[in-house]
Amino acid sequence: MGIWTELLTTPPRSLADDFFALGAQSLTVVRFLATVQERYGVELPVDELFAAEFTVSAAARLIDETLLGGVTGDQLAELLDELEGMSEEDVRALLDDPSPLGETST
């Protein structure tokens, strides 16, 4: 909801709020896509945004699916096992890392 709050004059109140009902226009969509790409390192397929209702939860689900699109079930299970073995401090550091999913710092 953070990105929507930044972009819209009326912030969303729930995950079911529609992007356009909150005042978004085509330029707002472009800004949303650019912000998602900048923050998460993914380019969302525009046609999928408009395939169903453009809600907070639908946008979040699409971001997650795009980020995890190349991850197999086994890889995801391995990543979850790795996370379970990490300290809370290590997890927080990982969450604060601005690099896109799957990239490592050198």
N, CA, C and O of each residue as an XYZ file, in Angstrom:
424
protein
N       0.821     -1.187      0.000
C       0.000      0.000      0.000
C       0.867      1.254      0.000
O       0.388      2.351     -0.287
N       2.148      1.084      0.324
C       3.050      2.223      0.404
C       3.209      2.961     -0.910
O       3.155      4.191     -0.941
N       3.404      2.229     -1.991
C       3.586      2.870     -3.294
C       2.308      3.613     -3.679
O       2.368      4.742     -4.166
N       1.166      2.989     -3.464
C      -0.095      3.630     -3.820
C      -0.309      4.898     -3.005
O      -0.801      5.902     -3.520
N       0.060      4.844     -1.740
C      -0.094      6.022     -0.880
C       0.755      7.175     -1.401
O       0.341      8.333     -1.345
N       1.939      6.858     -1.907
C       2.820      7.875     -2.468
C       2.271      8.471     -3.764
O       2.445      9.662     -4.021
N       1.616      7.654     -4.572
C       1.207      8.075     -5.910
C      -0.188      8.676     -6.005
O      -0.461      9.479     -6.897
N      -1.060      8.296     -5.103
C      -2.462      8.693     -5.221
C      -2.830      9.813     -4.255
O      -2.265      9.927     -3.168
N      -3.783     10.631     -4.671
C      -4.256     11.695     -3.784
C      -5.104     11.128     -2.657
O      -5.142     11.695     -1.565
N      -5.778     10.023     -2.909
C      -6.564      9.334     -1.888
C      -5.895      8.002     -1.610
O      -5.956      7.105     -2.451
N      -5.252      7.842     -0.445
C      -4.570      6.579     -0.159
C      -5.570      5.434      0.019
O      -6.706      5.661      0.435
N      -5.151      4.217     -0.291
C      -6.045      3.069     -0.126
C      -6.335      2.814      1.357
O      -5.484      3.024      2.221
N      -7.547      2.362      1.619
C      -7.950      2.015      2.992
C      -7.924      0.509      3.211
O      -7.845      0.034      4.344
N      -7.991     -0.233      2.110
C      -7.973     -1.689      2.226
C      -7.252     -2.283      1.024
O      -6.963     -1.587      0.051
N      -6.968     -3.567      1.106
C      -6.292     -4.271      0.018
C      -7.193     -4.460     -1.194
O      -6.714     -4.797     -2.276
N      -8.497     -4.244     -1.022
C      -9.449     -4.425     -2.115
C      -9.749     -3.130     -2.858
O     -10.534     -3.137     -3.806
N      -9.141     -2.016     -2.449
C      -9.375     -0.742     -3.125
C      -8.836     -0.773     -4.544
O      -7.747     -1.290     -4.794
N      -9.605     -0.215     -5.474
C      -9.239     -0.178     -6.882
C      -8.376      1.045     -7.179
O      -8.673      2.150     -6.726
N      -7.323      0.840     -7.932
C      -6.355      1.883     -8.279
C      -7.034      3.083     -8.952
O      -6.768      4.229     -8.592
N      -7.899      2.822     -9.917
C      -8.527      3.901    -10.662
C      -9.644      4.570     -9.874
O      -9.892      5.763    -10.047
N     -10.316      3.823     -9.017
C     -11.359      4.412     -8.175
C     -10.759      5.408     -7.180
O     -11.450      6.299     -6.686
N      -9.472      5.247     -6.894
C      -8.783      6.155     -5.968
C      -8.176      7.365     -6.682
O      -7.467      8.161     -6.067
N      -8.456      7.498     -7.974
C      -8.011      8.684     -8.699
C      -6.851      8.486     -9.648
O      -6.349      9.463    -10.205
N      -6.411      7.270     -9.851
C      -5.285      7.023    -10.755
C      -5.683      7.273    -12.205
O      -6.835      7.092    -12.600
N      -4.693      7.696    -12.981
C      -4.856      7.893    -14.409
C      -3.710      7.162    -15.102
O      -2.882      6.543    -14.434
N      -3.651      7.225    -16.422
C      -2.621      6.477    -17.151
C      -1.213      6.882    -16.729
O      -0.330      6.028    -16.646
N      -0.986      8.161    -16.463
C       0.335      8.603    -16.018
C       0.679      8.007    -14.649
O       1.838      7.697    -14.372
N      -0.323      7.853    -13.812
C      -0.114      7.245    -12.490
C       0.301      5.785    -12.644
O       1.134      5.292    -11.883
N      -0.270      5.100    -13.614
C       0.100      3.701    -13.881
C       1.567      3.636    -14.296
O       2.306      2.767    -13.834
N       1.986      4.545    -15.158
C       3.384      4.580    -15.607
C       4.300      4.809    -14.405
O       5.330      4.147    -14.278
N       3.936      5.729    -13.535
C       4.742      6.003    -12.342
C       4.760      4.793    -11.405
O       5.788      4.492    -10.799
N       3.625      4.100    -11.288
C       3.553      2.889    -10.464
C       4.519      1.831    -11.008
O       5.294      1.244    -10.254
N       4.466      1.596    -12.318
C       5.332      0.589    -12.933
C       6.807      0.940    -12.761
O       7.627      0.062    -12.488
N       7.148      2.222    -12.919
C       8.541      2.652    -12.758
C       8.998      2.485    -11.308
O      10.136      2.083    -11.063
N       8.135      2.786    -10.359
C       8.485      2.642     -8.944
C       8.684      1.178     -8.581
O       9.624      0.842     -7.860
N       7.815      0.308     -9.070
C       7.949     -1.138     -8.808
C       9.264     -1.642     -9.397
O       9.980     -2.410     -8.755
N       9.579     -1.213    -10.608
C      10.830     -1.655    -11.232
C      12.033     -1.159    -10.440
O      13.001     -1.896    -10.255
N      11.979      0.083     -9.973
C      13.082      0.650     -9.206
C      13.258     -0.052     -7.859
O      14.382     -0.357     -7.461
N      12.165     -0.305     -7.167
C      12.249     -0.895     -5.823
C      12.478     -2.392     -5.806
O      13.212     -2.907     -4.962
N      11.849     -3.091     -6.742
C      11.895     -4.552     -6.707
C      12.692     -5.174     -7.848
O      12.945     -6.378     -7.849
N      13.085     -4.356     -8.816
C      13.886     -4.873     -9.915
C      13.119     -5.746    -10.885
O      13.710     -6.582    -11.568
N      11.805     -5.564    -10.954
C      10.986     -6.362    -11.873
C      10.152     -5.445    -12.757
O       9.722     -4.367    -12.349
N       9.943     -5.907    -13.963
C       9.070     -5.206    -14.896
C       7.754     -5.963    -14.958
O       7.700     -7.098    -15.429
N       6.703     -5.330    -14.482
C       5.399     -5.988    -14.455
C       4.769     -5.996    -15.844
O       4.852     -5.009    -16.574
N       4.144     -7.105    -16.204
C       3.423     -7.156    -17.480
C       2.141     -6.329    -17.378
O       1.240     -6.670    -16.611
N       2.059     -5.261    -18.137
C       0.936     -4.328    -18.056
C      -0.393     -5.026    -18.338
O      -1.396     -4.743    -17.684
N      -0.400     -5.927    -19.301
C      -1.650     -6.595    -19.644
C      -2.214     -7.392    -18.468
O      -3.432     -7.518    -18.339
N      -1.354     -7.924    -17.618
C      -1.836     -8.680    -16.463
C      -2.418     -7.762    -15.389
O      -3.304     -8.169    -14.638
N      -1.923     -6.528    -15.314
C      -2.495     -5.572    -14.361
C      -3.949     -5.277    -14.691
O      -4.772     -5.062    -13.801
N      -4.250     -5.270    -15.976
C      -5.597     -4.923    -16.410
C      -6.462     -6.142    -16.713
O      -7.619     -5.995    -17.106
N      -5.919     -7.332    -16.537
C      -6.675     -8.551    -16.809
C      -7.787     -8.756    -15.785
O      -8.809     -9.373    -16.087
N      -7.590     -8.245    -14.595
C      -8.585     -8.358    -13.530
C      -8.678     -6.995    -12.858
O      -8.185     -5.998    -13.386
N      -9.307     -6.959    -11.704
C      -9.381     -5.699    -10.970
C      -7.986     -5.270    -10.548
O      -7.182     -6.096    -10.115
N      -7.699     -3.994    -10.673
C      -6.397     -3.437    -10.326
C      -6.482     -2.965     -8.872
O      -6.661     -1.779     -8.598
N      -6.349     -3.921     -7.950
C      -6.433     -3.637     -6.521
C      -5.051     -3.750     -5.887
O      -4.106     -4.236     -6.509
N      -4.948     -3.295     -4.647
C      -3.690     -3.400     -3.917
C      -3.255     -4.861     -3.853
O      -2.102     -5.181     -4.140
N      -4.171     -5.741     -3.481
C      -3.802     -7.150     -3.335
C      -3.445     -7.780     -4.676
O      -2.525     -8.596     -4.736
N      -4.147     -7.425     -5.756
C      -3.822     -7.977     -7.075
C      -2.444     -7.502     -7.538
O      -1.678     -8.280     -8.107
N      -2.130     -6.239     -7.296
C      -0.817     -5.710     -7.679
C       0.287     -6.389     -6.871
O       1.325     -6.752     -7.423
N       0.069     -6.560     -5.574
C       1.065     -7.217     -4.719
C       1.282     -8.665     -5.163
O       2.416     -9.142     -5.212
N       0.200     -9.351     -5.482
C       0.305    -10.741     -5.942
C       1.100    -10.814     -7.245
O       1.921    -11.714     -7.422
N       0.858     -9.868     -8.157
C       1.577     -9.859     -9.431
C       3.060     -9.578     -9.217
O       3.903    -10.178     -9.884
N       3.388     -8.676     -8.299
C       4.791     -8.409     -7.982
C       5.447     -9.677     -7.443
O       6.537    -10.046     -7.878
N       4.784    -10.344     -6.495
C       5.327    -11.584     -5.936
C       5.512    -12.647     -7.003
O       6.559    -13.292     -7.063
N       4.504    -12.835     -7.845
C       4.594    -13.852     -8.894
C       5.716    -13.536     -9.876
O       6.409    -14.441    -10.341
N       5.896    -12.265    -10.190
C       6.947    -11.870    -11.119
C       8.323    -12.092    -10.489
O       9.245    -12.580    -11.144
N       8.449    -11.729     -9.209
C       9.718    -11.946     -8.510
C      10.059    -13.426     -8.403
O      11.219    -13.810     -8.551
N       9.060    -14.251     -8.148
C       9.295    -15.674     -7.923
C       9.068    -16.525     -9.166
O       9.171    -17.750     -9.102
N       8.763    -15.896    -10.292
C       8.429    -16.623    -11.505
C       9.450    -17.647    -11.938
O       9.079    -18.701    -12.455
N      10.722    -17.369    -11.742
C      11.756    -18.293    -12.167
C      12.206    -19.249    -11.086
O      13.158    -20.004    -11.287
N      11.539    -19.234     -9.941
C      11.936    -20.073     -8.815
C      11.090    -21.346     -8.811
O       9.861    -21.281     -8.839
N      11.746    -22.491     -8.775
C      11.024    -23.764     -8.719
C      10.589    -24.041     -7.287
O      11.063    -23.400     -6.349
N       9.701    -24.982     -7.129
C       9.244    -25.375     -5.797
C      10.390    -25.837     -4.914
O      10.433    -25.502     -3.730
N      11.320    -26.602     -5.473
C      12.479    -27.066     -4.708
C      13.372    -25.910     -4.282
O      13.867    -25.881     -3.155
N      13.577    -24.953     -5.190
C      14.391    -23.787     -4.847
C      13.733    -22.963     -3.751
O      14.405    -22.468     -2.847
N      12.422    -22.818     -3.836
C      11.699    -22.068     -2.816
C      11.797    -22.765     -1.463
O      12.001    -22.106     -0.444
N      11.654    -24.077     -1.441
C      11.775    -24.828     -0.193
C      13.179    -24.674      0.391
O      13.342    -24.545      1.604
N      14.184    -24.688     -0.472
C      15.569    -24.508     -0.023
C      15.776    -23.111      0.576
O      16.430    -22.955      1.608
N      15.210    -22.105     -0.088
C      15.312    -20.740      0.423
C      14.605    -20.582      1.772
O      15.110    -19.911      2.673
N      13.447    -21.200      1.898
C      12.720    -21.136      3.165
C      13.493    -21.831      4.285
O      13.523    -21.344      5.415
N      14.114    -22.963      3.975
C      14.955    -23.649      4.960
C      16.122    -22.766      5.385
O      16.467    -22.701      6.565
N      16.723    -22.091      4.416
C      17.838    -21.194      4.713
C      17.388    -20.046      5.607
O      18.091    -19.673      6.546
N      16.223    -19.490      5.316
C      15.697    -18.399      6.140
C      15.430    -18.851      7.573
O      15.703    -18.120      8.524
N      14.902    -20.047      7.715
C      14.606    -20.567      9.058
C      15.866    -20.716      9.895
O      15.808    -20.639     11.122
N      16.996    -20.927      9.248
C      18.251    -21.092      9.966
C      18.962    -19.776     10.261
O      20.012    -19.771     10.903
N      18.402    -18.665      9.801
C      19.044    -17.368      9.991
C      18.577    -16.702     11.277
O      17.461    -16.924     11.748
N      19.463    -15.878     11.832
C      19.090    -15.100     13.014
C      18.163    -13.968     12.578
O      18.104    -13.622     11.399
N      17.442    -13.398     13.540
C      16.556    -12.283     13.232
C      17.356    -11.104     12.665
O      16.890    -10.404     11.766
N      18.552    -10.894     13.196
C      19.412     -9.806     12.721
C      19.797    -10.016     11.259
O      19.789     -9.070     10.472
N      20.136    -11.257     10.892
C      20.502    -11.562      9.511
C      19.316    -11.364      8.561
O      19.481    -10.862      7.450
N      18.120    -11.761      9.008
C      16.919    -11.597      8.185
C      16.631    -10.119      7.978
O      16.304     -9.699      6.868
N      16.750     -9.323      9.040
C      16.520     -7.872      8.905
C      17.525     -7.248      7.943
O      17.158     -6.393      7.138
N      18.787     -7.667      8.018
C      19.807     -7.149      7.105
C      19.470     -7.527      5.666
O      19.649     -6.724      4.750
N      18.988     -8.740      5.472
C      18.605     -9.196      4.138
C      17.425     -8.381      3.606
O      17.405     -8.012      2.432
N      16.455     -8.104      4.457
C      15.299     -7.318      4.041
C      15.663     -5.873      3.726
O      15.026     -5.236      2.887
N      16.679     -5.359      4.392
C      17.124     -3.986      4.158
C      18.006     -3.855      2.925
O      18.265     -2.743      2.466
N      18.474     -4.986      2.380
C      19.346     -4.974      1.207
C      18.546     -4.532     -0.026
O      17.548     -5.164     -0.376
N      18.980     -3.453     -0.682
C      18.226     -2.940     -1.827
C      18.407     -3.725     -3.123
O      17.724     -3.439     -4.107
N      19.315     -4.714     -3.150
C      19.541     -5.453     -4.391
C      18.340     -6.328     -4.710
O      17.704     -6.868     -3.804
N      18.025     -6.473     -6.000
C      16.901     -7.304     -6.408
C      17.088     -8.758     -5.979
O      18.213     -9.204     -5.753
N      16.009     -9.477     -5.869
C      16.006    -10.875     -5.472
C      16.955    -11.668     -6.345
O      16.917    -11.576     -7.572
N      17.804    -12.446     -5.700
C      18.705    -13.318     -6.442
C      20.045    -12.738     -6.769
O      20.940    -13.466     -7.198
N      20.219    -11.444     -6.580
C      21.534    -10.845     -6.837
C      22.346    -10.822     -5.577
O      21.808    -10.623     -4.488
N      23.629    -11.022     -5.711
C      24.501    -10.948     -4.563
C      25.435     -9.769     -4.711
O      25.805     -9.394     -5.824
N      25.817     -9.184     -3.588
C      26.741     -8.061     -3.610
C      28.157     -8.576     -3.776
O      28.486     -9.666     -3.309
N      28.987     -7.801     -4.435
C      30.384     -8.201     -4.590
C      31.279     -7.213     -3.917
O      32.499     -7.374     -3.935
